Amino acid sequence: MATLSARNVETKKKKARRRIARPTQTRVQGNTSGVRTKMRKQALLKAGRAEA
């Protein structure tokens, strides 16, 4: 990875200080066909059914 200049380090620190603390993602999110398939599979497994 490229090294950061002193100015970029300061900018990174300021942005980190302003960032809102959010919980980490627990599952894949989105609306793509791959993600929808994965979520469907998870839901079926949780319901105790094999994929039809």
C-alpha positions in Angstrom: 0.0 0.0 0.0 1.2 3.5 -0.8 2.5 5.5 2.2 0.5 8.6 3.2 1.9 12.1 3.2 1.7 14.0 6.4 -1.2 16.0 5.1 -3.1 12.9 4.1 -2.6 11.4 7.5 -4.1 14.5 9.1 -7.1 14.3 6.7 -7.6 10.6 7.5 -7.5 11.3 11.3 -10.1 14.1 11.0 -12.4 12.0 8.9 -12.1 9.1 11.4 -13.0 11.5 14.2 -16.1 12.7 12.4 -17.3 9.3 11.4 -20.5 7.9 13.0 -19.9 4.7 14.9 -22.1 2.0 13.3 -22.5 -1.7 14.1 -20.7 -4.0 11.8 -22.7 -5.8 9.1 -24.0 -9.2 10.1 -25.1 -10.3 6.7 -24.7 -9.5 3.0 -26.9 -6.6 2.0 -28.0 -5.5 -1.4 -30.5 -6.3 -4.2 -28.4 -8.1 -6.8 -29.5 -11.6 -8.0 -26.5 -13.3 -6.2 -27.3 -11.7 -2.9 -31.1 -12.4 -3.3 -30.2 -16.1 -3.9 -28.0 -16.3 -0.9 -30.6 -14.6 1.4 -33.3 -17.0 0.0 -31.1 -20.0 0.8 -30.4 -18.7 4.3 -34.1 -18.1 4.9 -35.0 -21.7 3.7 -32.3 -23.2 5.9 -33.5 -21.2 8.9 -37.0 -22.4 8.3 -35.7 -26.0 8.2 -36.5 -26.7 4.6 -34.1 -27.9 1.9 -33.9 -25.7 -1.2 -36.7 -26.7 -3.7 
